[in-house]
Amino acid sequence: MLKIKLVNIDTDEVIAERVDGAYTFWSRFKGLMLTESMPENGALHITPCTAIHTFFMKFSIDIIYLNKEKEIVGIEEDLEPGKIGKKFMNVKSVIELSAGTIRNTPTVVGQKVDLVD
């Protein structure tokens, strides 16, 4: 099994060491619902996806909203359970991260990211 990392292309920094993918209808539907926690240094890439919610989740998350070129078009930090995420233009996929990940990295809107093995 490949170990996929989320890398900020502009800063060459690894944002998450282990990224799981939600690429089927059911895996996108389930997302992180009913899971106990986000694995340390983990993330979930959901595509296609234009918006998220945290209903039926047990923990807060950070979210990176990406366009089709994997450019960051929006960031949301510490979204608590039971909330609806913000709407951003041109979103094609999202990366859900442990709360606090964005704060601890130099990740900002306008940068590009990539998923690499």
Backbone as CSV, one residue per row, in Angstrom:
resi,resn,N_x,N_y,N_z,CA_x,CA_y,CA_z,C_x,C_y,C_z
1,MET,0.834,-1.177,0.000,0.000,0.000,0.000,0.885,1.249,0.000
2,LEU,0.549,2.202,-0.857,1.319,3.430,-0.936,1.029,4.336,0.247
3,LYS,2.050,5.033,0.672,1.890,6.025,1.728,1.855,7.388,1.038
4,ILE,0.683,7.982,0.971,0.494,9.250,0.285,0.665,10.396,1.278
5,LYS,1.444,11.413,0.897,1.668,12.596,1.721,1.034,13.804,1.050
6,LEU,0.628,14.759,1.863,0.156,16.048,1.376,1.301,17.039,1.530
7,VAL,1.757,17.585,0.390,2.905,18.483,0.392,2.497,19.849,-0.139
8,ASN,2.925,20.893,0.555,2.749,22.256,0.085,3.859,22.516,-0.936
9,ILE,3.490,22.672,-2.201,4.471,22.846,-3.280,5.251,24.147,-3.102
10,ASP,4.588,25.196,-2.631,5.239,26.511,-2.504,6.263,26.562,-1.380
11,THR,6.037,25.820,-0.298,6.968,25.857,0.831,7.782,24.568,0.951
12,ASP,7.442,23.555,0.157,8.082,22.239,0.198,7.926,21.576,1.574
13,GLU,6.857,21.914,2.269,6.594,21.351,3.589,5.537,20.260,3.510
14,VAL,5.753,19.186,4.263,4.753,18.129,4.363,3.693,18.586,5.363
15,ILE,2.455,18.662,4.888,1.341,19.075,5.751,0.775,17.876,6.497
16,ALA,0.680,16.738,5.814,0.190,15.498,6.434,0.989,14.329,5.889
17,GLU,1.387,13.432,6.774,2.215,12.278,6.401,1.407,11.138,5.793
18,ARG,0.134,11.021,6.186,-0.675,9.904,5.695,-2.053,10.400,5.267
19,VAL,-2.286,10.392,3.978,-3.552,10.864,3.436,-4.345,9.675,2.906
20,ASP,-5.540,9.533,3.424,-6.463,8.528,2.905,-7.359,9.210,1.876
21,GLY,-7.851,8.444,0.923,-8.709,9.003,-0.110,-10.151,8.555,0.026
22,ALA,-11.059,9.472,-0.228,-12.488,9.161,-0.288,-12.924,9.504,-1.708
23,TYR,-12.919,8.492,-2.572,-13.125,8.726,-4.003,-14.354,8.006,-4.553
24,THR,-15.036,7.224,-3.728,-16.266,6.568,-4.164,-17.450,7.246,-3.476
25,PHE,-18.648,7.011,-3.998,-19.825,7.630,-3.394,-19.901,7.333,-1.904
26,TRP,-19.767,6.065,-1.519,-19.934,5.693,-0.113,-18.811,6.214,0.758
27,SER,-17.584,6.201,0.278,-16.496,6.723,1.113,-16.596,8.236,1.275
28,ARG,-17.077,8.934,0.242,-17.311,10.381,0.368,-18.467,10.645,1.320
29,PHE,-19.521,9.851,1.203,-20.691,10.006,2.063,-20.310,9.824,3.533
30,LYS,-19.541,8.786,3.827,-19.150,8.506,5.210,-18.120,9.496,5.725
31,GLY,-17.117,9.824,4.896,-16.074,10.751,5.339,-15.518,10.347,6.685
32,LEU,-15.540,11.272,7.634,-15.048,10.999,8.982,-16.172,10.792,9.995
33,MET,-17.405,10.679,9.481,-18.528,10.477,10.402,-18.334,9.213,11.221
34,LEU,-18.644,9.312,12.493,-18.638,8.200,13.435,-17.257,7.624,13.716
35,THR,-16.198,8.277,13.239,-14.849,7.836,13.609,-14.477,8.485,14.935
36,GLU,-13.598,7.847,15.671,-13.238,8.328,17.008,-12.296,9.522,16.979
37,SER,-11.364,9.534,16.012,-10.392,10.624,15.953,-9.678,10.582,14.596
38,MET,-9.006,11.669,14.300,-8.169,11.738,13.102,-6.805,11.168,13.490
39,PRO,-6.280,10.240,12.703,-4.946,9.723,13.020,-3.924,10.862,13.076
40,GLU,-2.987,10.758,13.993,-1.963,11.793,14.111,-1.251,11.970,12.778
41,ASN,-1.134,13.204,12.348,-0.486,13.568,11.087,-1.197,12.950,9.882
42,GLY,-2.486,12.680,10.038,-3.276,12.102,8.965,-4.182,13.126,8.312
43,ALA,-4.809,12.721,7.220,-5.738,13.585,6.491,-6.660,12.713,5.652
44,LEU,-7.745,13.326,5.207,-8.666,12.666,4.297,-8.880,13.578,3.101
45,HIS,-8.599,13.070,1.900,-8.824,13.817,0.652,-10.147,13.338,0.076
46,ILE,-11.082,14.271,-0.134,-12.404,13.935,-0.656,-12.579,14.618,-2.008
47,THR,-12.807,13.790,-3.034,-13.041,14.345,-4.364,-13.950,13.417,-5.146
48,PRO,-14.886,13.920,-5.951,-15.231,15.331,-6.048,-15.969,15.773,-4.792
49,CYS,-15.775,17.033,-4.424,-16.404,17.580,-3.227,-16.325,19.093,-3.295
50,THR,-17.460,19.755,-3.098,-17.475,21.219,-3.142,-17.749,21.849,-1.781
51,ALA,-18.244,21.068,-0.827,-18.547,21.589,0.505,-18.570,20.433,1.503
52,ILE,-18.432,20.765,2.787,-18.406,19.717,3.808,-19.291,20.100,4.998
53,HIS,-19.524,19.105,5.848,-20.186,19.325,7.126,-19.510,18.412,8.145
54,THR,-19.772,18.685,9.407,-19.193,17.854,10.465,-20.278,17.196,11.319
55,PHE,-21.451,16.969,10.716,-22.508,16.258,11.437,-22.046,14.831,11.741
56,PHE,-22.396,14.338,12.906,-22.078,12.983,13.359,-20.572,12.753,13.516
57,MET,-19.814,13.836,13.642,-18.383,13.718,13.930,-18.154,13.975,15.413
58,LYS,-17.042,13.459,15.925,-16.751,13.547,17.353,-15.588,14.485,17.663
59,PHE,-15.047,15.160,16.642,-13.872,16.008,16.850,-13.859,17.130,15.821
60,SER,-13.146,18.197,16.143,-12.992,19.331,15.229,-11.939,19.018,14.171
61,ILE,-12.052,19.691,13.027,-11.089,19.495,11.938,-10.717,20.829,11.295
62,ASP,-9.586,20.831,10.610,-9.197,21.907,9.703,-9.513,21.427,8.294
63,ILE,-9.854,22.358,7.412,-10.200,21.998,6.039,-9.438,22.876,5.063
64,ILE,-8.886,22.235,4.033,-8.284,22.942,2.899,-9.182,22.675,1.700
65,TYR,-9.652,23.741,1.070,-10.507,23.646,-0.117,-9.641,23.881,-1.344
66,LEU,-9.710,22.965,-2.315,-8.836,23.011,-3.487,-9.627,23.159,-4.781
67,ASN,-9.044,23.885,-5.743,-9.630,23.925,-7.089,-9.051,22.761,-7.898
68,LYS,-9.372,22.705,-9.188,-8.933,21.550,-9.991,-7.416,21.505,-10.189
69,GLU,-6.730,22.629,-10.005,-5.264,22.658,-10.118,-4.577,22.391,-8.779
70,LYS,-5.371,22.025,-7.757,-4.880,21.796,-6.388,-4.295,23.065,-5.774
71,GLU,-4.854,24.196,-6.166,-4.524,25.467,-5.534,-5.508,25.682,-4.392
72,ILE,-5.010,26.173,-3.271,-5.862,26.404,-2.109,-6.720,27.643,-2.361
73,VAL,-8.044,27.432,-2.393,-8.975,28.542,-2.607,-9.715,28.913,-1.317
74,GLY,-9.545,28.112,-0.275,-10.157,28.411,1.010,-9.565,27.551,2.101
75,ILE,-9.590,28.088,3.302,-9.100,27.373,4.480,-10.089,27.627,5.608
76,GLU,-10.356,26.600,6.358,-11.212,26.740,7.533,-10.534,25.996,8.681
77,GLU,-10.405,26.671,9.808,-9.722,26.073,10.948,-10.681,25.752,12.077
78,ASP,-10.427,24.614,12.712,-11.120,24.212,13.931,-12.643,24.198,13.779
79,LEU,-13.120,23.579,12.704,-14.558,23.446,12.501,-15.078,22.369,13.452
80,GLU,-15.949,22.764,14.347,-16.451,21.872,15.389,-17.492,20.895,14.845
81,PRO,-17.729,19.790,15.575,-18.774,18.839,15.174,-20.142,19.526,15.069
82,GLY,-20.949,19.052,14.121,-22.302,19.558,13.960,-22.418,20.858,13.181
83,LYS,-21.389,21.231,12.439,-21.383,22.495,11.704,-21.333,22.254,10.193
84,ILE,-21.661,23.302,9.445,-21.545,23.283,7.987,-20.360,24.150,7.613
85,GLY,-19.511,23.641,6.730,-18.340,24.388,6.303,-18.709,25.580,5.428
86,LYS,-17.771,26.504,5.302,-17.964,27.691,4.464,-18.031,27.289,2.992
87,LYS,-18.597,28.175,2.198,-18.648,27.988,0.738,-17.553,28.822,0.096
88,PHE,-16.801,28.215,-0.805,-15.766,28.911,-1.561,-15.987,28.628,-3.042
89,MET,-15.581,29.541,-3.891,-15.745,29.391,-5.335,-14.738,28.392,-5.903
90,ASN,-15.162,27.667,-6.929,-14.296,26.792,-7.728,-13.696,25.615,-6.956
91,VAL,-14.339,25.172,-5.901,-13.840,24.037,-5.123,-14.152,22.735,-5.863
92,LYS,-13.141,21.891,-6.001,-13.298,20.581,-6.631,-13.009,19.438,-5.659
93,SER,-12.210,19.711,-4.625,-11.911,18.696,-3.619,-11.549,19.378,-2.309
94,VAL,-11.573,18.598,-1.231,-11.193,19.116,0.078,-10.235,18.145,0.759
95,ILE,-9.451,18.699,1.652,-8.584,17.895,2.512,-9.013,18.194,3.946
96,GLU,-9.405,17.153,4.663,-9.757,17.300,6.070,-8.558,16.873,6.903
97,LEU,-8.198,17.715,7.864,-7.004,17.524,8.690,-7.350,17.630,10.168
98,SER,-6.454,17.170,11.012,-6.624,17.353,12.455,-6.675,18.840,12.765
99,ALA,-7.552,19.215,13.698,-7.614,20.613,14.126,-6.245,21.051,14.628
100,GLY,-5.817,22.231,14.215,-4.509,22.764,14.610,-3.434,22.581,13.564
101,THR,-3.686,21.738,12.556,-2.676,21.496,11.521,-2.353,22.777,10.756
102,ILE,-3.368,23.522,10.346,-3.139,24.751,9.581,-2.331,25.744,10.402
103,ARG,-2.712,25.910,11.651,-2.025,26.852,12.552,-0.542,26.509,12.692
104,ASN,-0.213,25.237,12.605,1.171,24.796,12.804,1.982,24.687,11.518
105,THR,1.410,25.130,10.403,2.135,25.123,9.134,1.962,26.486,8.466
106,PRO,2.837,26.842,7.524,2.695,28.130,6.828,1.745,28.044,5.632
107,THR,0.653,27.298,5.776,-0.284,27.066,4.686,-1.260,28.233,4.575
108,VAL,-1.369,28.821,3.357,-2.264,29.955,3.131,-2.963,29.816,1.780
109,VAL,-4.063,30.539,1.630,-4.801,30.582,0.366,-3.871,31.066,-0.741
110,GLY,-3.992,30.427,-1.916,-3.172,30.790,-3.075,-2.017,29.840,-3.318
111,GLN,-1.615,29.095,-2.304,-0.539,28.126,-2.481,-1.092,26.880,-3.166
112,LYS,-0.179,26.097,-3.735,-0.555,24.818,-4.356,-0.046,23.688,-3.486
113,VAL,-0.824,22.590,-3.503,-0.434,21.388,-2.790,-0.421,20.227,-3.772
114,ASP,0.189,19.129,-3.346,0.186,17.919,-4.162,0.133,16.713,-3.242
115,LEU,-0.389,15.636,-3.749,-0.411,14.354,-3.045,0.670,13.496,-3.687
116,VAL,1.669,13.117,-2.889,2.813,12.381,-3.414,3.071,11.135,-2.585
117,ASP,3.675,10.111,-3.243,4.012,8.900,-2.498,5.486,8.861,-2.194
